[in-house]
Amino acid sequence: MRIADVLTRKGDTVVTISPDSAVRALLALLAEHGIGAVVVSADGHRVAGIVSERDVVRGLHASGDAVLDGPVSAIMTADVHTCSPGDTVEDLMETMTARRFRHVPVVEDGVLVGIMSIGDVVKRRLELLQVERDQLSAYISG
């Protein structure tokens, strides 16, 4: 299954935040949407970075409360690994596991078109296992 297939099911909505927004605004977005990471983008189309709850915790540890009034760009990951709609979910799962990513922006021709979370990948894997189980049960019952 391709990333595009998952995006068709889950939707292509991506929450973004400007790099110059305050970390407090980031926390509000994370809480409002019930998500763990936000794509950093000045225009909502080009990926400048990604920032997660873990980045906030690391920033608080390093700088204390002052980080909350600082810009998201100070704590974001600027070197973002992305995937494309044509990539397979299996390849993305391997990459997320090996590189310990929980969120990967989906980019096509340099434009942000979605985001994949580890939850999306696990959900798809469980769906495939259920289909295989059903097929084996049908074969055995025969």
Secondary structure, DSSP 8 states (H G I E B T S, - for coil): -BHHHHHHHH-----EE-TTSBHHHHHHHHHHHT-SEEEE-SSSSS--EEEEHHHHHHHHHHHGGGGGGSBGGGTSBSS---B-TTSBHHHHHHHHHHHT-SEEEEEETTEEEEEEEHHHHHHHHHHHHHHHHHHHHHHHH-
